[in-house]
């Protein structure tokens, strides 16, 4: 019985380590390559070829910004974030994904 518990514990540790590695791999892949908009959303094209997007309604400064202000962005934090100087807004791909996972009530 003690050996079974040890094996279960070791197995659990292996799963935790694997999950951490998968999360680390995911976070490294969240570097932004470009930013674009449609009438309802902001999108990040990532360096791994994926595109993620979120509603502009979640980011009031971007929603109220002019097209010119929206296009005036620069990468920050080594490509993990985006900054809009004129409207004082910062977003990251990680933050965008985590915001998308928040429950709505």
Secondary structure, DSSP 8 states (H G I E B T S, - for coil): -HHHHHHHHHHHHHHHHHHHHHHHHHHHT--EEEEEE-SSEEEEEETTS-EEEEEGGG-HHHHHS-HHHHH--EEEGGGTEEEETTTTEEEEHHHHHHHHTS---
